[in-house]
Amino acid sequence: MRNLGWREFEQAVDGIAAQCRGGSFSGVFGIPRGGLVLAVTLSHRLELPLLESAQPGCLLVDDVYETGLTLEPYRNLQDCTAMVWVSKQEPQWWQAVEVVESSEWIVFPWESAAAAAADEQAYRASRA
């Protein structure tokens, strides 16, 4: 497992904010559940409304792109910019702060290690 801390979180937020400054967004939507903390923080940082649902022209954020299962439903959302903190695939239609070539499970600062371990076990079992 790779544990990311709050310092890395702040760096990721700074990176996303820098890429998005000057953009025209309707608001920020975070994909539940990993994207929610990013969305709230970016909403404050970019002075944009936090959206209850994704809408055209929004900044869409998530913690990790692994298989694309959570991000793919938003792929064709008009004028939407999709950003993830960590991508385990080379970005295509989304952008990433960090791209890794690893199957290592990532634990984000807002997660508990025990819950993350259970999530990883369930994820790997579902793909066996």
C-alpha positions in Angstrom: 0.0 0.0 0.0 1.1 3.5 -0.8 0.0 6.1 1.9 -0.4 9.6 0.7 -0.5 12.4 3.3 -2.0 15.8 3.7 1.2 17.5 2.3 0.8 15.6 -0.9 -2.9 16.5 -0.9 -2.0 20.2 -0.7 0.5 19.8 -3.6 -2.1 18.0 -5.7 -4.7 20.7 -5.0 -2.1 23.4 -5.9 -1.4 21.6 -9.1 -5.1 21.2 -10.1 -5.8 24.8 -9.2 -2.8 26.1 -11.2 -4.0 24.2 -14.3 -7.6 25.4 -13.8 -7.0 29.1 -13.0 -8.5 31.3 -15.7 -10.9 28.6 -16.8 -14.6 29.2 -17.0 -16.3 26.5 -14.9 -19.9 26.2 -13.7 -18.6 24.7 -10.5 -16.8 21.8 -9.0 -18.2 18.3 -8.8 -16.5 15.5 -6.9 -17.2 11.9 -7.7 -18.4 10.2 -4.5 -16.6 9.2 -2.5 -12.9 9.8 -3.3 -13.4 13.0 -5.2 -15.5 14.8 -2.5 -12.6 16.1 -0.4 -10.8 17.4 -3.5 -14.0 19.0 -4.7 -14.7 20.9 -1.5 -11.1 22.1 -1.3 -11.0 23.2 -4.9 -14.3 24.9 -4.6 -12.8 27.1 -1.9 -9.5 27.5 -3.6 -11.0 28.4 -7.0 -14.0 30.3 -5.5 -16.4 28.1 -7.5 -19.7 26.6 -6.2 -19.6 23.0 -5.0 -22.1 21.2 -7.2 -24.5 18.4 -6.0 -24.4 16.8 -9.5 -22.2 17.0 -12.5 -23.3 19.5 -15.1 -22.0 20.9 -18.4 -19.0 23.1 -18.0 -18.0 21.8 -14.6 -14.6 20.8 -13.1 -15.0 17.1 -12.4 -12.6 15.6 -9.8 -11.8 12.2 -8.4 -9.0 10.8 -6.3 -7.8 8.0 -8.6 -8.3 6.7 -12.1 -7.8 2.9 -12.0 -10.2 1.2 -14.3 -12.3 4.3 -15.3 -15.4 2.8 -13.9 -16.3 5.9 -11.8 -15.1 8.5 -14.3 -16.4 7.0 -17.6 -20.1 7.9 -17.1 -19.1 11.6 -17.3 -16.9 11.2 -20.4 -19.3 13.0 -22.8 -20.5 15.7 -20.4 -20.3 18.9 -22.5 -17.4 21.2 -21.8 -16.4 19.3 -18.7 -12.8 19.1 -17.5 -12.0 15.9 -15.7 -9.0 15.9 -13.3 -7.7 13.1 -11.0 -5.0 13.2 -8.4 -3.5 9.8 -9.3 -4.0 8.0 -12.6 -2.9 4.4 -13.0 -3.3 4.8 -16.8 -1.9 7.3 -19.2 -4.5 10.1 -19.3 -6.6 10.2 -22.5 -9.6 12.4 -22.1 -8.9 13.2 -18.4 -6.0 15.0 -16.8 -3.9 13.8 -13.8 -1.6 15.4 -11.3 0.4 12.2 -11.0 0.6 9.1 -13.3 1.9 5.9 -11.8 2.6 2.5 -13.4 1.7 0.5 -10.3 -1.0 -1.9 -9.1 -0.1 -0.8 -5.6 -3.2 0.2 -3.6 -3.3 3.9 -2.7 -4.5 5.1 0.7 -5.5 8.8 0.6 -5.2 11.0 3.7 -8.9 11.0 4.5 -9.1 7.2 4.5 -8.4 4.8 7.4 -5.8 2.1 6.7 -8.1 -0.7 7.9 -11.0 0.5 5.6 -8.6 0.9 2.7 -7.3 -2.7 3.2 -10.9 -4.0 3.1 -11.6 -1.9 0.0 -8.5 -3.3 -1.7 -9.5 -6.9 -0.8 -13.0 -6.4 -2.1 -11.7 -4.8 -5.3 -9.2 -7.5 -6.0 -11.7 -10.3 -5.3 -14.2 -8.7 -7.7 -11.6 -9.0 -10.5 -10.4 -12.5 -9.8 
